[in-house]
């Protein structure tokens, strides 16, 4: 297996599950948001506020293109918006197996950590905005995915086991 790529909405568990899975199977773990922050020497919030969302989305595309052909044996956690740009989907597929970690609005709200910066949630009515984003994004995540895993009300270890069984790893 080349790589395992996690896509999904914020708070779906991409980073946490990704780190755990990578450790279990001996793969590297790469978080595209952290990669971009390190490359630009800016936080994602700073990129959004100083350069705009479109610029950030271009950085995501550039990053995923860079990974194609250079990254192997890695579990990759993408930003929630990366697979929304249709031009990114072929790159994700080229990189490896795309796993959509599905999450409900209630779970997102429950898991939101006020200490973690979420530029897209710098709005007055977070819950309503989350609903709109999920409605728009879920079909795109499903279309981009090779495998879908529901992460609601499941412990991390059970999700990792489910992924390992589905992918035979």
C-alpha positions in Angstrom: 0.0 0.0 0.0 1.3 3.4 -1.0 -0.4 5.9 1.4 -3.6 6.3 3.3 -5.2 9.7 3.0 -7.8 10.9 5.5 -10.4 13.4 4.3 -13.4 14.8 6.2 -14.8 17.7 8.1 -13.1 19.4 11.0 -13.2 17.3 14.2 -13.9 14.1 12.3 -10.7 12.6 13.7 -8.3 12.9 10.8 -5.2 13.9 12.8 -5.9 11.8 15.9 -6.9 8.7 14.0 -4.2 9.3 11.5 -1.4 9.5 14.1 -2.7 6.3 15.8 -3.0 4.3 12.6 0.4 5.4 11.4 2.0 4.4 14.7 0.3 0.9 14.6 1.3 0.1 11.0 4.8 1.8 11.0 3.9 4.5 8.6 4.9 8.2 8.8 2.2 10.7 9.7 1.8 13.9 7.7 -0.8 16.6 8.4 -1.2 18.9 5.4 -2.2 21.9 7.6 0.9 21.6 9.7 3.1 21.0 6.6 1.7 24.3 5.1 2.2 26.2 8.4 5.8 25.0 8.6 6.5 25.8 4.9 5.0 29.3 5.1 6.1 30.0 8.7 2.5 31.2 9.4 -0.5 29.7 11.2 -3.5 28.6 9.1 -5.4 31.5 10.7 -2.7 34.0 9.7 -2.8 32.7 6.1 -6.6 33.0 6.0 -6.6 36.5 7.5 -3.5 37.9 5.7 -3.7 36.1 2.3 -7.3 34.9 2.1 -8.9 31.5 1.8 -8.3 31.1 -1.9 -4.5 31.5 -1.4 -4.7 28.9 1.3 -6.6 26.5 -1.0 -3.9 27.0 -3.7 -1.3 26.1 -1.1 -3.2 22.9 -0.3 -3.2 22.0 -4.0 0.5 22.7 -4.3 1.2 20.6 -1.3 -0.8 17.6 -2.4 0.9 17.8 -5.9 4.3 17.8 -4.2 3.4 14.7 -2.2 2.5 12.7 -5.4 5.6 10.7 -6.4 7.6 11.7 -3.3 5.6 10.4 -0.4 5.2 6.7 0.4 4.2 4.7 3.4 2.5 7.6 5.0 -0.9 8.3 6.6 -1.9 11.8 5.5 -4.4 14.0 7.3 -5.8 16.7 4.9 -7.5 19.9 5.7 -11.3 19.7 5.6 -11.5 21.8 2.4 -8.8 20.1 0.4 -11.0 17.5 -1.3 -13.6 20.1 -2.0 -11.5 21.5 -4.9 -12.2 19.0 -7.6 -8.7 19.4 -9.1 -7.3 17.9 -5.9 -9.2 14.6 -6.1 -7.1 13.0 -8.8 -3.9 13.8 -6.8 -5.5 12.3 -3.7 -6.3 9.1 -5.7 -2.8 9.0 -7.1 -1.3 9.3 -3.6 -3.1 6.2 -2.2 -6.3 5.0 -0.6 -8.7 7.9 0.3 -10.6 7.3 3.6 -13.5 9.6 4.4 -14.0 10.0 8.1 -17.7 11.0 8.4 -19.0 13.0 11.3 -22.3 14.5 12.4 -22.9 18.2 13.3 -23.5 17.3 16.9 -20.2 15.4 17.1 -18.4 18.3 15.5 -19.8 20.7 18.1 -19.0 18.3 20.9 -15.4 17.9 19.8 -14.6 21.5 19.0 -11.7 22.7 21.1 -11.8 26.5 21.7 -8.0 26.4 21.9 -7.7 25.2 18.3 -8.0 27.9 15.6 -10.8 27.2 13.1 -10.8 30.1 10.6 -14.0 29.0 8.9 -15.8 29.1 12.2 -15.0 32.8 12.9 -18.7 33.5 12.4 -21.6 34.5 14.7 -23.7 31.3 14.4 -21.2 28.4 14.4 -23.9 25.7 14.5 -25.8 27.0 11.5 -22.5 27.5 9.6 -21.4 23.9 10.4 -24.7 22.7 9.0 -24.3 24.6 5.8 -20.7 23.4 5.3 -21.6 19.8 6.1 -24.5 19.9 3.6 -22.2 21.3 0.9 -19.2 19.1 1.6 -20.5 15.6 2.6 -21.4 14.7 -1.0 -18.0 15.9 -2.2 -16.2 13.9 0.5 -18.2 10.8 -0.5 -17.4 11.2 -4.1 -13.7 11.6 -3.5 -13.4 8.6 -1.0 -12.5 5.0 -1.7 -13.8 4.1 1.8 -16.2 5.8 4.3 -15.9 5.3 8.0 -18.5 6.8 10.5 -16.5 8.2 13.4 -19.5 9.2 15.6 -19.7 7.7 19.1 -16.7 5.4 18.5 -13.5 5.1 20.4 -10.3 5.9 18.4 -9.1 2.3 18.8 -12.3 0.9 17.3 -12.0 3.3 14.3 -8.4 2.3 13.7 -9.3 -1.4 13.9 -12.2 -0.8 11.4 -9.8 0.9 9.0 -7.2 -1.8 9.3 -9.8 -4.5 8.6 -11.4 -2.6 5.6 -7.9 -2.0 4.1 -6.5 -5.3 5.1 -3.5 -3.8 6.9 
